[in-house]
Amino acid sequence: MAPRGGRPRRRRRGRGVLLAFVLLLVLILAWPVGLLIWANGKIQHVDAGESSLSTAGTTYLLAGSDSRDDDENFTHDPTEGQRADTIMILTVPPSGNTSLISLPRDTYMEIPGHGWNKLNAAYSWGGPELLRASVESLTGIEVDHYVEIGMGGLANVVDAVGGVELCLDYDVSDRDSRLEWEAGCHISDGDTALAFARMRAADPMGDIGRTLRQQQVIQAITSTVADPALAVRPGQQVDLLESGLGALYVSENSNIIDLGRMALAFRNATGPDGVRGAPPIASMNHRPGGVGSTVLLEDHYPAFFASVADGTVEQGDVDGDD
């Protein structure tokens, strides 16, 4: 006959295994939940005003601000102050194509309350609120979420993911951005990725070429973050979130879930079924007087943005010229 104490020990061992499994399951489930709660508390908000429009779908206004007042990386740059060097709209329509459209910062338009000037002058004059109003005025599309990233913070995000692969098919030695590049694809650290995103003078396509490279950097970061291996590296997740959220400012109505949806939308826009590029451009050197060289959009640009809003825009529509 088996000892009477045998079964309780087996039951206790069984309960111990079950308890360990339950605890492991709780940890697996609680980690991302706890991470989301922690990350949501880290979000920095900024007043981007209220939309004056109402359009279907969801649109994110992505702005890359470039402050040279307190960043040692820009001490060689004579430009002072803060401006929006990167302006994109990421649109998820009710149906159809998700799109990522780069708006040239020098786009000539009527800034609400300030007259005709370059689009990025709106940020200098009225910060996120006026930039949002100007983008809505230009595109006719409601901006649901405003997301701003400091260009210096971009380098920290790239370093947090361990570098990203970037490609450019010509050599570059650019004094302004400090980009030194040999034609081809290279794994780039944060400083190199920042220079890659900022370089304009050495790009034969000028501002359009720069917006395409900025899209490439963000796409590379998004693809790296989507790597399933990151799910089992909680330490890197925390480092990445701290770096990313430390560089971000979002509108008051936006939270960590909205940022997650934005990341998914970005992946869709830069994927095989998405659309990315620039609006139709009539001239890259339009000189209306008083504001220097500007970018002039084609007369039919309102119809282009209408197709962005309803999801009928196609890749052939976003070459940047007509």
Backbone bond lengths (Angstrom), bond angles and torsions (degrees), N, CA, C in turn:
res aa  C-N    CA-C-N  psi(-1)  N-CA   C-N-CA  omega(-1)  CA-C   N-CA-C  phi
1 M - - - 1.467 - - 1.537 109.08 -
2 A 1.309 115.33 136.42 1.461 118.62 179.95 1.497 110.91 -70.67
3 P 1.322 116.75 146.63 1.458 120.03 178.61 1.522 110.27 -58.41
4 R 1.303 114.30 143.14 1.471 118.83 -177.47 1.525 112.62 -62.95
5 G 1.321 114.17 -28.14 1.486 115.34 -177.04 1.508 113.26 -77.89
6 G 1.366 119.52 -5.71 1.467 121.00 -173.85 1.511 113.34 -67.09
7 R 1.312 117.52 -47.75 1.468 119.85 -175.47 1.528 113.17 -64.32
8 P 1.318 117.61 -45.15 1.460 116.69 177.29 1.518 112.41 -57.13
9 R 1.354 116.73 -37.52 1.463 118.06 179.81 1.519 110.48 -64.91
10 R 1.363 115.79 -41.03 1.468 118.21 178.65 1.528 110.46 -64.96
11 R 1.374 113.94 -40.97 1.467 116.79 178.52 1.519 111.11 -63.48
12 R 1.366 114.18 -39.28 1.472 116.88 179.06 1.528 110.19 -65.52
13 R 1.360 115.90 -40.31 1.456 118.11 177.95 1.535 110.11 -63.77
14 G 1.364 114.89 -40.93 1.459 118.58 178.31 1.514 111.85 -62.26
15 R 1.339 115.48 -43.66 1.475 118.86 178.14 1.518 110.75 -64.58
16 G 1.341 115.97 -35.99 1.466 119.29 179.33 1.512 111.88 -64.73
17 V 1.360 116.07 -42.41 1.468 119.74 176.99 1.517 110.27 -63.78
18 L 1.354 116.47 -44.17 1.461 120.20 179.21 1.522 111.27 -61.10
19 L 1.355 116.13 -43.18 1.464 120.25 179.49 1.526 110.96 -62.48
20 A 1.333 116.37 -42.21 1.463 120.39 178.67 1.523 110.92 -62.05
21 F 1.340 115.66 -41.42 1.466 120.35 179.15 1.529 110.62 -63.59
22 V 1.357 115.50 -44.75 1.469 120.13 179.81 1.525 110.43 -61.73
23 L 1.345 116.14 -43.65 1.466 119.56 179.37 1.520 111.08 -62.30
24 L 1.353 115.58 -41.91 1.459 119.45 178.28 1.521 110.69 -62.40
25 L 1.336 116.50 -42.82 1.461 120.72 178.99 1.523 111.01 -62.39
26 V 1.324 116.25 -41.64 1.462 121.01 178.75 1.526 110.50 -62.07
27 L 1.341 115.57 -43.23 1.466 119.27 -179.81 1.525 110.95 -63.75
28 I 1.354 115.47 -42.50 1.466 119.24 -179.61 1.520 110.69 -62.65
29 L 1.339 115.83 -42.05 1.458 119.68 -178.19 1.524 112.47 -77.75
30 A 1.327 115.45 -37.26 1.466 119.44 -174.72 1.515 111.89 -75.19
31 W 1.347 117.11 -28.11 1.467 118.55 -177.73 1.526 112.30 -59.31
32 P 1.351 118.54 -53.74 1.466 116.03 179.61 1.522 113.44 -65.71
33 V 1.337 117.61 -34.07 1.461 119.81 177.47 1.526 110.20 -64.48
34 G 1.334 115.19 -47.94 1.464 119.39 178.45 1.513 111.35 -63.22
35 L 1.328 115.88 -37.03 1.464 120.06 179.19 1.519 110.71 -64.19
36 L 1.333 116.91 -41.14 1.457 120.63 178.64 1.529 111.16 -63.42
37 I 1.332 116.07 -43.93 1.469 119.94 179.39 1.519 110.10 -62.60
38 W 1.339 115.76 -45.07 1.473 120.41 178.97 1.526 110.34 -61.64
39 A 1.355 116.00 -46.44 1.460 120.15 -177.32 1.521 111.18 -64.82
40 N 1.342 116.98 -38.19 1.456 120.03 -179.18 1.530 111.21 -62.17
41 G 1.344 115.52 -34.15 1.463 119.90 178.06 1.510 113.11 -72.56
42 K 1.342 117.07 -16.22 1.464 121.65 -179.10 1.530 112.82 -89.05
43 I 1.323 116.57 -11.46 1.462 119.73 -175.35 1.527 110.97 -65.88
44 Q 1.326 116.01 135.51 1.462 122.57 176.95 1.536 108.33 -100.99
45 H 1.319 115.08 128.83 1.460 119.79 -177.04 1.523 111.61 -105.63
46 V 1.317 113.94 155.01 1.454 121.17 178.65 1.525 107.79 -141.13
47 D 1.309 116.17 149.10 1.454 120.82 179.33 1.524 109.51 -78.97
48 A 1.319 116.24 110.91 1.464 121.05 178.77 1.523 111.19 -109.97
49 G 1.330 116.84 14.18 1.449 121.00 177.13 1.516 113.05 74.31
50 E 1.305 115.15 -172.55 1.462 122.59 -179.84 1.523 109.26 -112.87
51 S 1.333 115.18 146.17 1.456 119.62 179.55 1.523 110.83 -70.57
52 S 1.319 115.01 144.23 1.464 120.30 176.72 1.520 111.05 -99.13
53 L 1.346 116.89 2.32 1.458 121.50 -176.31 1.526 110.64 -121.40
54 S 1.309 115.67 170.88 1.461 121.33 174.24 1.522 107.97 -144.24
55 T 1.328 116.06 101.70 1.459 120.85 178.43 1.522 109.07 -124.53
56 A 1.323 115.79 152.66 1.460 120.70 -178.47 1.524 110.24 -70.48
57 G 1.346 115.37 162.46 1.452 119.75 -179.68 1.518 112.04 83.17
58 T 1.325 116.27 -167.82 1.461 122.38 -179.14 1.524 109.56 -133.03
59 T 1.315 116.11 130.59 1.464 120.99 178.97 1.516 110.15 -126.70
60 Y 1.321 114.80 133.33 1.461 122.60 176.80 1.525 108.08 -108.24
61 L 1.317 116.79 132.57 1.456 121.79 171.93 1.521 107.43 -97.63
62 L 1.328 116.69 115.60 1.464 122.31 -179.19 1.527 108.55 -103.96
63 A 1.317 116.26 121.57 1.461 120.99 -178.99 1.521 109.75 -123.05
64 G 1.312 115.77 130.25 1.462 120.75 173.98 1.507 108.60 -102.52
65 S 1.327 117.46 109.61 1.464 120.77 -177.68 1.510 109.31 -92.08
66 D 1.334 115.66 144.33 1.458 121.93 -174.95 1.519 108.65 -124.71
67 S 1.330 117.18 93.85 1.455 121.32 -179.77 1.516 109.97 -94.49
68 R 1.317 116.95 124.08 1.450 121.06 -177.92 1.526 113.06 -105.78
69 D 1.314 116.71 1.83 1.458 119.73 -175.30 1.519 112.90 -71.73
70 D 1.353 117.11 -34.74 1.450 118.83 -172.23 1.518 112.63 -133.88
71 D 1.337 118.48 21.25 1.455 121.34 179.99 1.517 108.87 -111.96
72 E 1.323 116.16 118.94 1.452 120.33 -176.70 1.529 112.22 -64.21
73 N 1.346 116.93 -21.39 1.453 119.89 179.29 1.529 111.78 -67.14
74 F 1.341 117.31 -19.12 1.450 120.48 -175.11 1.536 112.61 -112.36
75 T 1.324 117.92 15.49 1.458 119.39 -176.12 1.529 111.94 -65.96
76 H 1.343 116.93 -20.65 1.456 120.33 179.11 1.515 112.36 -84.80
77 D 1.328 116.86 -8.21 1.464 122.02 -174.74 1.527 109.51 -91.88
78 P 1.351 118.97 121.90 1.466 121.05 -177.48 1.517 113.79 -70.95
79 T 1.330 118.75 -14.03 1.461 120.93 -179.28 1.516 109.81 -71.97
80 E 1.316 117.83 132.19 1.454 121.73 -179.49 1.518 110.26 -111.16
81 G 1.333 114.38 165.48 1.450 119.62 175.07 1.511 112.73 87.64
82 Q 1.321 114.11 -161.65 1.457 120.64 -176.50 1.512 109.52 -130.57
83 R 1.320 115.45 141.24 1.451 119.78 -178.78 1.519 108.95 -150.50
84 A 1.328 116.71 167.92 1.460 121.57 177.80 1.521 108.11 -96.91
85 D 1.323 116.62 101.52 1.453 120.66 -178.96 1.522 112.30 -83.27
86 T 1.313 116.95 -20.45 1.461 121.72 179.69 1.525 108.96 -128.03
87 I 1.317 117.19 125.92 1.463 121.16 179.45 1.523 107.98 -135.72
88 M 1.325 117.33 116.81 1.459 122.36 -179.56 1.522 109.85 -134.12
89 I 1.317 115.92 151.46 1.458 120.14 169.74 1.528 107.90 -118.45
90 L 1.314 114.67 128.29 1.464 122.88 177.69 1.526 106.47 -108.26
91 T 1.326 116.94 113.66 1.464 121.17 -171.53 1.518 111.66 -117.70
92 V 1.336 115.21 126.47 1.466 122.71 174.64 1.526 106.54 -110.56
93 P 1.329 118.81 100.98 1.462 120.90 -177.82 1.521 111.05 -77.45
94 P 1.328 118.54 167.87 1.471 120.74 177.48 1.527 112.08 -58.45
95 S 1.338 116.66 -31.61 1.460 122.50 174.81 1.525 107.26 -154.59
96 G 1.324 115.58 162.04 1.455 118.44 179.30 1.513 112.37 97.24
97 N 1.334 116.19 -155.05 1.457 122.45 -169.51 1.529 113.19 -87.53
98 T 1.331 115.67 129.08 1.463 121.20 168.82 1.523 107.89 -74.52
99 S 1.328 117.78 138.39 1.464 120.04 -174.50 1.524 111.89 -135.41
100 L 1.320 114.24 151.51 1.465 122.94 173.97 1.524 106.66 -124.49
101 I 1.317 116.27 108.05 1.459 121.81 -174.72 1.532 109.28 -112.61
102 S 1.325 115.75 121.87 1.463 120.86 176.41 1.522 109.57 -87.03
103 L 1.317 115.72 125.78 1.460 121.44 177.64 1.524 108.03 -97.22
104 P 1.336 118.44 114.08 1.464 119.49 179.96 1.526 111.24 -52.99
105 R 1.306 117.02 132.16 1.467 120.61 -176.05 1.524 111.89 -62.42
106 D 1.351 117.37 -24.85 1.465 120.98 -178.79 1.524 112.59 -92.83
107 T 1.330 117.49 13.27 1.477 120.38 179.20 1.523 110.80 -56.29
108 Y 1.326 116.00 127.55 1.462 121.30 -178.15 1.521 108.86 -83.22
109 M 1.332 116.25 120.63 1.455 121.12 -177.12 1.524 109.81 -155.61
110 E 1.321 114.89 170.63 1.460 120.27 176.70 1.528 108.85 -89.89
111 I 1.328 116.34 111.25 1.458 121.96 178.71 1.527 107.99 -76.76
112 P 1.328 119.09 125.22 1.469 120.72 -177.73 1.529 112.58 -51.98
113 G 1.326 115.18 121.16 1.461 121.00 178.01 1.514 115.12 80.78
114 H 1.329 118.70 0.11 1.465 120.61 -174.81 1.521 113.99 -131.69
115 G 1.308 118.56 -4.22 1.456 120.43 179.82 1.521 112.45 85.04
116 W 1.345 115.72 -169.37 1.458 122.07 -174.04 1.526 111.36 -80.40
117 N 1.340 114.51 133.74 1.466 119.64 179.33 1.526 108.21 -168.97
118 K 1.330 115.96 -171.61 1.463 121.06 176.41 1.523 109.80 -78.31
119 L 1.323 116.04 146.99 1.460 121.28 -177.01 1.520 112.43 -55.01
120 N 1.330 117.83 -42.70 1.462 117.65 -174.96 1.523 113.20 -74.65
121 A 1.331 117.21 -6.65 1.463 119.22 172.81 1.529 109.94 -65.26
122 A 1.331 116.59 -26.56 1.470 120.77 179.87 1.521 110.78 -59.50
123 Y 1.317 117.01 -40.18 1.462 120.39 -179.48 1.525 110.38 -67.74
124 S 1.333 116.27 -40.89 1.466 119.99 179.48 1.524 111.13 -63.10
125 W 1.334 117.36 -38.27 1.452 121.35 -175.41 1.527 113.55 -84.11
126 G 1.323 116.44 -36.50 1.469 117.72 -172.48 1.509 115.10 -138.38
127 G 1.347 117.79 14.88 1.454 120.90 175.93 1.521 113.02 61.27
128 P 1.338 117.03 -157.15 1.463 121.88 -176.56 1.530 114.24 -56.46
129 E 1.338 116.88 -36.62 1.472 119.74 -176.32 1.519 111.42 -64.56
130 L 1.342 116.64 -45.95 1.461 119.23 -179.15 1.524 110.98 -73.97
131 L 1.329 117.46 -33.32 1.456 119.16 176.82 1.527 110.10 -63.49
132 R 1.321 116.36 -43.94 1.469 119.86 178.30 1.527 110.75 -60.70
133 A 1.328 116.65 -45.93 1.464 120.31 -179.73 1.528 110.95 -62.41
134 S 1.335 116.28 -37.36 1.469 120.40 -179.00 1.522 111.18 -69.27
135 V 1.320 116.97 -41.93 1.467 120.80 179.20 1.528 109.95 -64.98
136 E 1.327 117.04 -40.66 1.464 119.62 177.45 1.525 110.93 -64.89
137 S 1.328 116.86 -38.88 1.460 120.94 179.05 1.530 110.64 -65.01
138 L 1.333 116.47 -39.70 1.462 121.43 -178.47 1.521 111.83 -71.05
139 T 1.331 116.87 -43.76 1.468 121.30 -171.01 1.522 114.24 -95.77
140 G 1.321 117.15 -24.73 1.456 120.14 -173.61 1.516 112.61 73.62
141 I 1.323 117.61 15.86 1.466 122.81 -177.44 1.523 109.38 -112.93
142 E 1.330 116.45 133.49 1.463 121.71 177.46 1.521 110.31 -67.93
143 V 1.321 116.59 130.76 1.461 121.98 174.24 1.524 108.07 -92.65
144 D 1.331 115.93 114.16 1.469 120.74 -178.66 1.525 111.90 -84.95
145 H 1.337 116.76 -34.36 1.463 120.77 -177.07 1.533 109.64 -140.07
146 Y 1.322 115.10 133.40 1.460 121.89 176.05 1.526 108.59 -105.12
147 V 1.326 117.14 128.14 1.463 121.86 -179.70 1.523 108.48 -131.48
148 E 1.312 116.28 121.04 1.466 122.01 -178.59 1.523 110.09 -118.04
149 I 1.320 116.62 133.78 1.450 121.34 176.77 1.521 108.97 -122.48
150 G 1.323 116.42 131.11 1.449 120.64 174.63 1.518 109.21 -70.84
151 M 1.322 117.36 132.80 1.455 120.01 -176.17 1.524 111.59 -60.04
152 G 1.329 116.85 -34.44 1.457 119.50 176.41 1.515 111.77 -63.96
153 G 1.340 116.94 -33.63 1.460 121.10 179.20 1.514 112.48 -68.46
154 L 1.326 116.74 -22.90 1.456 120.70 178.27 1.521 110.94 -58.46
155 A 1.324 116.10 -40.57 1.469 120.31 179.96 1.523 111.02 -61.99
156 N 1.324 117.66 -39.60 1.467 121.01 179.86 1.521 111.86 -65.34
157 V 1.331 116.52 -38.58 1.460 120.80 179.63 1.531 110.21 -65.22
158 V 1.326 116.60 -44.60 1.468 120.42 179.46 1.525 110.50 -61.70
159 D 1.319 116.17 -43.54 1.469 118.79 178.53 1.521 111.57 -64.51
160 A 1.338 117.19 -34.19 1.470 120.84 -179.04 1.518 112.05 -66.37
161 V 1.349 117.75 -28.98 1.470 120.10 178.53 1.520 111.56 -92.63
162 G 1.339 116.30 4.34 1.460 119.71 176.80 1.512 114.82 84.00
163 G 1.342 117.21 20.58 1.457 121.13 -179.49 1.520 111.60 94.65
164 V 1.328 116.34 159.16 1.465 121.88 179.44 1.522 109.57 -135.65
165 E 1.328 115.53 154.12 1.461 120.10 177.58 1.521 109.72 -88.16
166 L 1.334 115.69 126.17 1.457 122.28 178.84 1.523 108.95 -125.40
167 C 1.320 115.93 151.47 1.465 120.65 -175.50 1.525 110.86 -131.45
168 L 1.316 115.48 137.88 1.464 122.66 175.20 1.523 106.58 -151.60
169 D 1.338 116.83 131.73 1.464 119.68 -169.25 1.524 114.16 -94.00
170 Y 1.333 118.01 21.44 1.468 120.22 174.02 1.530 109.65 -147.68
171 D 1.327 114.97 157.54 1.467 120.97 179.98 1.526 109.98 -73.74
172 V 1.318 115.42 147.62 1.466 120.66 179.14 1.529 109.41 -137.81
173 S 1.321 115.51 135.28 1.464 122.25 167.91 1.525 105.74 -137.93
174 D 1.324 115.77 90.51 1.458 121.50 -170.31 1.525 110.27 -110.30
175 R 1.315 117.03 119.78 1.461 121.59 -176.57 1.528 111.95 -69.50
176 D 1.326 117.98 -39.47 1.457 120.60 -175.00 1.533 112.22 -65.53
177 S 1.342 117.06 -48.19 1.464 120.27 -178.24 1.526 112.42 -90.15
178 R 1.346 115.97 -14.51 1.461 122.96 -175.27 1.523 112.66 66.41
179 L 1.310 115.98 28.73 1.460 119.64 177.15 1.518 109.90 -85.98
180 E 1.326 115.76 123.03 1.458 123.16 171.95 1.527 106.05 -114.78
181 W 1.327 116.77 116.39 1.459 119.98 -170.96 1.521 110.81 -139.58
182 E 1.336 115.08 133.29 1.458 121.34 172.17 1.519 107.90 -100.43
183 A 1.328 117.18 132.49 1.466 121.70 -175.21 1.523 111.63 -48.48
184 G 1.333 115.27 135.22 1.458 120.81 -179.92 1.514 111.74 130.61
185 C 1.330 116.08 -164.03 1.463 122.91 179.86 1.520 109.57 -110.33
186 H 1.328 116.50 136.13 1.464 121.16 -177.79 1.528 109.88 -142.46
187 I 1.341 115.94 147.29 1.459 120.62 170.23 1.527 107.05 -74.96
188 S 1.325 116.14 123.06 1.462 121.16 -172.34 1.517 111.12 -115.55
189 D 1.341 115.91 139.66 1.465 119.70 174.09 1.523 109.60 -82.76
190 G 1.325 116.01 -176.11 1.455 120.14 -174.52 1.517 114.29 -61.99
191 D 1.333 117.07 -45.09 1.465 120.04 -178.51 1.523 111.18 -63.44
192 T 1.331 116.11 -41.25 1.464 119.77 179.88 1.528 110.83 -67.02
193 A 1.347 116.44 -41.58 1.462 119.88 178.93 1.528 110.99 -63.10
194 L 1.327 116.84 -37.37 1.465 120.66 178.51 1.524 110.47 -65.29
195 A 1.325 116.56 -45.11 1.465 120.32 177.56 1.529 110.55 -63.61
196 F 1.326 116.73 -38.82 1.465 122.73 177.72 1.524 110.47 -59.50
197 A 1.334 116.21 -41.08 1.459 121.33 -178.62 1.530 112.30 -75.21
198 R 1.326 117.74 -28.77 1.469 120.72 -174.73 1.526 113.57 -90.38
199 M 1.343 117.75 -23.86 1.456 121.12 -173.14 1.525 111.72 -60.02
200 R 1.318 116.24 132.38 1.459 120.52 178.39 1.515 112.31 -137.12
201 A 1.345 117.24 -42.33 1.459 120.91 -172.97 1.522 112.50 -59.85
202 A 1.334 116.90 -34.94 1.465 120.21 -177.14 1.523 112.74 -90.66
203 D 1.328 117.33 4.33 1.460 120.64 -179.02 1.527 109.21 -94.01
204 P 1.329 118.17 122.86 1.470 119.53 -179.41 1.525 113.42 -62.68
205 M 1.344 116.90 -20.09 1.462 120.43 178.32 1.524 112.25 -95.59
206 G 1.330 117.74 2.47 1.447 121.62 177.00 1.526 113.38 59.28
207 D 1.345 115.86 -130.67 1.456 121.17 -174.95 1.528 112.15 -64.21
208 I 1.339 117.34 -34.10 1.459 120.76 179.46 1.528 109.36 -65.29
209 G 1.320 117.07 -44.77 1.461 120.32 178.23 1.513 111.68 -60.46
210 R 1.320 116.35 -38.68 1.452 119.60 -179.95 1.528 111.32 -66.68
211 T 1.322 117.39 -41.96 1.464 118.61 179.45 1.526 110.96 -62.70
212 L 1.327 117.51 -36.74 1.459 120.10 178.13 1.531 110.99 -66.36
213 R 1.333 117.22 -37.78 1.469 119.81 177.63 1.527 111.06 -70.16
214 Q 1.321 116.84 -35.33 1.467 119.41 176.67 1.530 110.24 -64.00
215 Q 1.327 116.23 -40.78 1.460 119.56 175.75 1.524 110.51 -61.93
216 Q 1.325 116.43 -38.35 1.462 120.53 179.92 1.532 111.36 -63.47
217 V 1.341 116.42 -41.18 1.469 119.98 179.35 1.531 110.50 -63.24
218 I 1.329 116.53 -47.35 1.462 119.92 -178.69 1.529 110.41 -64.67
219 Q 1.336 116.36 -39.23 1.466 119.95 178.05 1.525 110.50 -63.24
220 A 1.326 117.27 -40.62 1.462 121.03 179.88 1.525 111.09 -64.24
221 I 1.335 116.98 -40.27 1.467 120.72 177.67 1.523 109.81 -64.68
222 T 1.337 116.46 -46.04 1.462 120.80 -178.80 1.522 111.28 -60.81
223 S 1.324 117.09 -43.02 1.465 120.92 179.88 1.522 111.25 -63.96
224 T 1.332 116.29 -38.78 1.461 120.11 -179.67 1.524 110.80 -67.97
225 V 1.321 116.32 -41.83 1.461 120.41 179.40 1.526 110.80 -65.09
226 A 1.339 117.07 -29.83 1.466 121.20 -179.06 1.524 112.77 -76.15
227 D 1.333 118.53 -4.82 1.463 121.93 179.37 1.527 109.49 -60.30
228 P 1.360 118.77 123.18 1.465 120.63 -179.39 1.528 113.57 -57.66
229 A 1.319 117.81 -25.67 1.462 120.60 -179.43 1.517 111.97 -62.84
230 L 1.333 116.82 -24.27 1.460 119.98 179.59 1.520 111.70 -66.34
231 A 1.339 117.01 -24.06 1.468 121.24 -178.08 1.520 112.32 -64.91
232 V 1.325 117.46 -24.24 1.471 120.48 -178.81 1.525 111.24 -103.95
233 R 1.325 116.49 15.99 1.471 120.49 177.44 1.527 108.75 -124.85
234 P 1.350 117.66 74.66 1.467 120.49 -175.83 1.520 113.27 -59.54
235 G 1.326 116.85 -32.81 1.464 119.04 179.35 1.518 111.45 -62.43
236 Q 1.332 116.72 -42.99 1.461 120.22 178.32 1.523 111.10 -68.77
237 Q 1.341 116.62 -33.12 1.461 119.65 176.70 1.528 110.41 -59.57
238 V 1.341 116.05 -45.39 1.463 120.34 -179.83 1.523 110.47 -64.33
239 D 1.346 116.99 -45.07 1.470 120.11 179.33 1.521 111.01 -59.90
240 L 1.337 115.49 -41.80 1.456 119.86 -178.59 1.519 111.05 -66.38
241 L 1.331 116.74 -44.82 1.460 120.16 179.92 1.523 111.42 -64.36
242 E 1.326 116.68 -41.50 1.463 119.59 178.85 1.521 111.00 -62.52
243 S 1.347 116.63 -43.65 1.465 120.46 179.87 1.518 110.91 -66.38
244 G 1.349 115.39 -45.91 1.456 119.01 -177.25 1.510 112.94 -67.49
245 L 1.339 116.75 -49.17 1.463 119.91 -177.49 1.519 111.38 -69.31
246 G 1.327 116.96 -28.33 1.463 119.65 177.60 1.512 112.80 -67.34
247 A 1.335 116.55 -21.27 1.460 120.98 -179.08 1.517 112.49 -99.17
248 L 1.346 117.03 -5.97 1.461 121.12 -173.53 1.523 113.23 -103.09
249 Y 1.321 115.27 145.33 1.456 123.25 166.53 1.523 106.25 -129.61
250 V 1.315 116.75 131.03 1.466 119.96 -177.55 1.519 109.96 -126.67
251 S 1.323 115.83 160.57 1.459 120.45 -179.76 1.518 110.84 -64.47
252 E 1.311 115.76 158.91 1.464 122.04 -172.36 1.521 113.15 -59.06
253 N 1.323 117.77 -30.22 1.467 120.70 -175.85 1.526 112.72 -89.00
254 S 1.339 118.37 8.18 1.465 121.63 -175.03 1.524 110.90 -107.28
255 N 1.347 116.12 142.90 1.457 120.65 179.66 1.528 110.31 -133.71
256 I 1.329 116.44 -172.90 1.457 120.77 -174.91 1.524 111.62 -64.52
257 I 1.337 117.22 -31.21 1.464 120.23 177.51 1.527 110.13 -66.79
258 D 1.324 116.55 -40.83 1.462 120.46 177.63 1.532 110.59 -62.09
259 L 1.340 116.94 -39.47 1.459 120.12 178.24 1.519 110.71 -66.31
260 G 1.340 117.10 -36.67 1.453 120.06 176.14 1.520 111.83 -64.04
261 R 1.333 116.19 -42.44 1.465 120.04 177.14 1.525 110.75 -64.71
262 M 1.333 116.34 -36.22 1.456 120.14 177.76 1.529 110.59 -62.89
263 A 1.342 116.75 -41.76 1.462 120.60 179.36 1.532 110.75 -62.01
264 L 1.338 116.76 -41.49 1.462 120.24 177.52 1.526 110.75 -65.00
265 A 1.334 116.41 -41.16 1.461 120.43 178.88 1.525 110.53 -63.40
266 F 1.332 116.04 -38.22 1.470 119.50 179.37 1.523 110.38 -64.52
267 R 1.340 116.05 -41.71 1.462 119.34 177.94 1.525 110.62 -61.65
268 N 1.326 117.01 -39.50 1.459 119.98 178.71 1.532 111.38 -67.00
269 A 1.316 116.18 -41.36 1.466 120.11 -178.35 1.522 111.89 -66.48
270 T 1.321 117.05 -34.77 1.462 120.62 -178.25 1.522 112.29 -95.26
271 G 1.335 117.60 2.53 1.454 122.26 177.50 1.522 111.71 -86.45
272 P 1.331 117.00 -175.98 1.472 120.73 -175.44 1.523 114.24 -63.74
273 D 1.324 117.62 -24.66 1.463 120.28 -178.42 1.532 113.00 -101.51
274 G 1.321 116.57 4.07 1.454 120.19 -178.64 1.521 112.33 -96.31
275 V 1.322 115.58 175.78 1.463 122.40 -179.44 1.528 108.53 -128.57
276 R 1.302 116.89 132.11 1.461 120.14 177.23 1.528 109.50 -145.92
277 G 1.328 115.13 147.48 1.451 119.69 -178.90 1.512 110.41 157.32
278 A 1.325 116.37 -143.88 1.464 122.30 -175.86 1.525 109.10 -135.23
279 P 1.327 117.13 161.93 1.468 120.13 177.21 1.521 110.74 -70.32
280 P 1.335 118.16 165.14 1.478 121.29 179.65 1.528 111.23 -65.98
281 I 1.318 115.34 128.73 1.470 121.69 -173.72 1.522 110.38 -114.22
282 A 1.316 116.13 131.70 1.463 121.71 177.92 1.518 111.14 -87.38
283 S 1.336 117.09 -38.16 1.464 120.75 -178.14 1.521 110.57 -152.44
284 M 1.343 115.76 136.35 1.459 121.24 175.04 1.522 111.39 -91.18
285 N 1.326 116.93 -4.12 1.466 120.22 -177.06 1.531 110.13 -138.41
286 H 1.321 114.90 51.39 1.462 120.73 177.52 1.521 108.87 -78.94
287 R 1.331 117.07 127.26 1.471 121.66 -176.53 1.527 109.87 -120.72
288 P 1.332 116.42 88.68 1.463 120.30 -177.87 1.521 113.34 -77.76
289 G 1.324 116.84 -11.10 1.458 120.88 -178.71 1.509 112.35 100.22
290 G 1.321 116.46 128.84 1.461 121.58 174.67 1.510 115.48 90.51
291 V 1.339 117.90 -17.04 1.468 119.52 -177.81 1.521 112.51 -128.54
292 G 1.323 117.22 8.07 1.455 120.36 178.88 1.511 112.56 77.27
293 S 1.346 115.97 -156.68 1.451 122.19 -178.72 1.531 110.44 -76.15
294 T 1.337 116.32 132.37 1.463 121.07 -179.40 1.531 109.73 -130.79
295 V 1.325 114.77 170.70 1.470 121.82 174.96 1.525 108.13 -102.24
296 L 1.327 116.17 123.55 1.462 121.35 -179.26 1.524 109.17 -104.85
297 L 1.335 116.86 122.97 1.458 120.94 178.50 1.527 110.69 -79.36
298 E 1.342 115.17 155.93 1.465 120.28 176.00 1.532 110.29 -63.27
299 D 1.329 116.03 154.80 1.457 120.53 -178.21 1.522 112.73 -59.36
300 H 1.340 117.93 -29.65 1.459 120.14 -175.69 1.531 112.29 -89.60
301 Y 1.334 118.72 17.80 1.467 119.79 -177.47 1.538 113.21 -60.79
302 P 1.353 121.03 -30.51 1.477 117.85 176.67 1.528 112.51 -59.74
303 A 1.342 117.60 -36.86 1.463 120.74 178.42 1.525 110.29 -68.01
304 F 1.326 116.29 -35.04 1.464 120.16 177.60 1.527 110.16 -61.87
305 F 1.319 116.98 -48.88 1.462 119.81 -178.69 1.532 111.44 -67.86
306 A 1.319 117.53 -29.00 1.468 120.12 174.82 1.526 110.05 -63.77
307 S 1.350 116.78 -37.42 1.461 120.00 178.38 1.525 111.03 -71.67
308 V 1.333 117.52 -29.51 1.463 120.72 173.91 1.524 109.69 -64.41
309 A 1.315 116.39 -44.88 1.465 121.51 -177.02 1.516 112.52 -65.55
310 D 1.343 117.58 -36.99 1.465 118.79 -176.40 1.526 113.13 -96.95
311 G 1.339 117.48 2.58 1.457 120.67 174.16 1.508 115.52 83.17
312 T 1.332 118.40 8.89 1.467 120.49 -179.78 1.525 112.40 -92.80
313 V 1.334 118.26 -2.93 1.460 120.98 177.90 1.530 109.02 -63.31
314 E 1.334 116.76 141.23 1.452 122.02 -179.70 1.515 110.01 -122.97
315 Q 1.345 115.62 163.77 1.451 119.32 -175.07 1.529 112.21 -58.47
316 G 1.312 116.57 -33.74 1.463 119.81 179.14 1.513 113.86 -67.48
317 D 1.334 118.03 -12.86 1.463 121.85 -177.97 1.536 112.69 -87.20
318 V 1.337 117.78 -7.12 1.460 119.97 -167.23 1.528 112.84 -120.59
319 D 1.322 116.33 34.59 1.456 119.92 179.14 1.518 112.59 -75.59
320 G 1.331 116.56 -14.98 1.460 120.06 179.63 1.500 113.06 94.53
321 D 1.326 117.82 -12.75 1.462 118.99 175.04 1.521 108.12 -140.33
322 D 1.330 116.23 178.28 1.461 118.93 -173.57 1.512 110.10 -127.72
